[in-house]
Amino acid sequence: MAMTLRLTDEQDRALELLAEADGVSKQEAATRAIVAAAARRTKDARVRELSDAGRERYAALLDRLAQ
């Protein structure tokens, strides 16, 4: 799907730096950044989910250990 991405001069320079560092086009650098951000957020959400479940499951034990 085609998309126009409007960037400030500063954002464009940051994208250029990413592209140069990875030896890829700005298009590829933007795509990689989007995929990486999505992966981090998905992973963070899953870790929070598991942490909440663990705290709930072991609440009594955690309370005893805290004493």
VEXZA-624639 format. One record per residue: residue number from 1; residue in one letter; x, y, z of N, C-alpha, C in turn. Coordinates in pm, 1 decimal. Example, Ala and Ser with C-alpha at 12.3 -4.5 7.8 and 13.67 -1.06 7.14 Angstrom:
<sites>
nr  rest  n_xx  n_yy  n_zz  ca_xx  ca_yy  ca_zz  c_xx  c_yy  c_zz
1  A  1319.0  -569.0  780.0  1230.0  -450.0  780.0  1320.0  -330.0  780.0
2  S  1285.0  -225.0  708.0  1367.0  -106.0  714.0  1290.0  3.0  787.0
</sites>
This chain:
<sites>
nr  rest  n_xx  n_yy  n_zz  ca_xx  ca_yy  ca_zz  c_xx  c_yy  c_zz
1  M  84.5  -116.9  0.0  0.0  0.0  0.0  89.6  124.1  0.0
2  A  61.0  218.3  -85.3  138.0  342.5  -94.2  96.0  437.4  16.6
3  M  194.1  515.8  63.0  167.1  609.1  170.9  265.1  725.2  160.7
4  T  216.6  843.8  187.6  303.8  960.1  191.1  337.9  987.7  336.9
5  L  465.0  1005.6  364.1  510.5  1032.4  499.9  567.0  1173.6  504.9
6  R  502.6  1258.8  580.4  549.2  1397.1  592.5  633.9  1410.1  718.6
7  L  756.1  1455.6  700.3  850.4  1468.4  810.9  902.4  1610.6  819.3
8  T  936.1  1651.6  941.0  1006.4  1777.7  957.6  1149.5  1756.8  909.5
9  D  1223.4  1864.0  893.3  1364.4  1851.6  853.5  1442.2  1767.7  953.9
10  E  1414.7  1787.5  1080.2  1484.2  1713.2  1185.9  1449.9  1563.9  1179.6
11  Q  1323.6  1531.8  1158.9  1282.7  1392.2  1147.7  1342.4  1326.7  1023.6
12  D  1347.4  1401.4  913.5  1406.5  1349.0  791.2  1554.8  1320.2  811.2
13  R  1623.5  1408.1  882.0  1766.4  1386.3  909.3  1785.4  1263.5  996.7
14  A  1698.4  1245.5  1095.4  1707.4  1126.7  1180.4  1685.7  999.7  1098.4
15  L  1591.3  1004.4  1006.9  1566.0  889.6  919.6  1685.3  863.8  828.3
16  E  1745.6  970.1  778.3  1866.4  954.7  696.1  1977.6  887.9  775.5
17  L  1994.2  928.6  900.9  2097.7  869.1  985.5  2072.3  720.1  1007.8
18  L  1946.4  684.6  1032.0  1912.3  542.7  1047.8  1944.5  464.8  920.8
19  A  1903.9  521.0  808.8  1926.4  454.1  680.8  2076.0  436.8  653.8
20  E  2152.7  541.3  676.3  2297.5  533.9  654.2  2362.4  432.1  746.5
21  A  2320.7  431.0  872.7  2379.7  339.4  970.0  2355.3  193.5  931.6
22  D  2238.8  166.2  874.7  2204.4  28.9  837.4  2236.1  -2.4  691.9
23  G  2279.3  97.7  617.6  2311.8  75.6  477.2  2190.0  41.5  392.8
24  V  2077.0  105.1  425.5  1952.9  79.1  352.5  1890.8  211.2  308.5
25  S  1785.1  200.5  230.3  1712.9  320.5  187.4  1633.1  378.9  304.9
26  K  1591.1  503.3  287.9  1506.2  564.9  390.8  1374.5  488.7  402.4
27  Q  1323.2  439.7  290.3  1200.9  358.6  290.6  1219.1  236.2  380.1
28  E  1330.2  164.8  360.1  1356.9  44.2  439.3  1381.4  79.5  585.3
29  A  1451.1  188.1  610.8  1476.6  229.5  749.4  1345.8  261.9  821.0
30  A  1254.8  329.4  753.3  1125.1  362.1  812.9  1046.2  234.7  840.1
31  T  1046.3  143.8  744.8  974.1  17.4  761.7  1029.8  -60.9  879.5
32  R  1161.5  -69.7  888.4  1223.8  -142.0  1000.2  1190.5  -77.2  1134.4
33  A  1191.7  54.6  1138.5  1160.9  125.1  1263.4  1017.6  98.6  1307.4
34  I  926.4  95.5  1213.0  786.0  68.0  1244.7  769.8  -73.9  1298.4
35  V  830.8  -169.5  1230.5  820.8  -309.1  1272.5  884.0  -328.2  1410.9
36  A  999.0  -266.1  1435.0  1066.5  -278.5  1564.5  982.1  -217.8  1676.5
37  A  922.2  -102.7  1651.0  838.1  -38.2  1752.9  716.9  -125.2  1784.1
38  A  655.8  -181.7  1683.1  539.6  -269.0  1704.1  579.1  -392.9  1784.4
39  A  694.1  -449.6  1753.6  741.2  -568.3  1826.1  767.1  -536.7  1972.7
40  R  829.6  -421.5  1999.2  855.0  -381.7  2138.6  724.9  -365.5  2215.2
41  R  628.7  -298.0  2155.0  501.9  -275.2  2224.8  427.2  -405.1  2248.5
42  T  429.1  -495.0  2151.4  363.0  -623.8  2167.9  430.4  -703.0  2279.0
43  K  563.6  -703.2  2278.3  637.8  -775.4  2381.9  612.0  -713.9  2518.4
44  D  616.5  -582.1  2528.1  591.0  -514.1  2655.3  452.0  -546.6  2708.9
45  A  353.1  -548.1  2620.7  216.4  -579.5  2661.6  208.0  -722.4  2713.7
46  R  274.1  -815.7  2646.3  272.6  -956.3  2689.3  343.2  -973.3  2823.0
47  V  454.1  -904.8  2843.0  525.6  -912.8  2970.8  437.2  -857.6  3082.5
48  R  368.6  -746.0  3058.0  277.2  -690.6  3158.6  165.9  -789.2  3191.2
49  E  111.5  -852.4  3086.9  6.0  -952.2  3105.9  53.7  -1065.7  3195.5
50  L  169.5  -1120.7  3164.8  223.8  -1230.8  3242.8  257.6  -1188.3  3384.8
51  S  309.3  -1067.4  3400.2  342.0  -1016.2  3532.5  215.9  -999.6  3616.7
52  D  111.6  -943.6  3557.9  -14.9  -927.6  3629.9  -70.7  -1062.5  3672.8
53  A  -66.5  -1159.5  3582.3  -116.7  -1293.3  3614.0  -35.3  -1357.2  3725.6
54  G  95.7  -1341.3  3720.7  182.3  -1397.5  3825.0  158.8  -1332.9  3960.0
55  R  143.9  -1200.4  3960.7  117.0  -1131.8  4087.8  -16.5  -1175.5  4146.8
56  E  -115.0  -1195.5  4060.6  -245.8  -1240.6  4107.1  -237.3  -1382.9  4159.7
57  R  -171.8  -1468.4  4084.7  -163.0  -1609.5  4122.2  -85.9  -1629.3  4251.9
58  Y  20.6  -1552.4  4270.2  107.4  -1571.3  4386.5  94.4  -1458.5  4489.0
59  A  -19.8  -1392.2  4493.2  -39.5  -1277.7  4582.1  -15.6  -1315.4  4728.5
60  A  -72.4  -1425.7  4772.5  -56.7  -1466.3  4912.5  90.0  -1493.0  4945.7
61  L  157.9  -1561.8  4856.7  300.0  -1591.4  4877.6  381.3  -1463.5  4880.0
62  L  355.2  -1372.9  4787.9  428.4  -1246.2  4784.5  405.0  -1164.6  4910.4
63  D  282.9  -1167.7  4962.7  253.7  -1097.2  5087.7  332.7  -1157.6  5204.0
64  R  338.8  -1289.5  5209.3  415.0  -1355.7  5317.1  563.7  -1323.3  5306.6
65  L  616.6  -1323.6  5184.9  757.1  -1294.2  5167.0  791.1  -1149.3  5202.9
66  A  695.8  -1060.1  5185.1  718.6  -919.4  5213.5  724.9  -891.2  5363.0
67  Q  678.1  -984.4  5445.5  675.8  -962.3  5591.5  807.8  -989.1  5656.4
</sites>
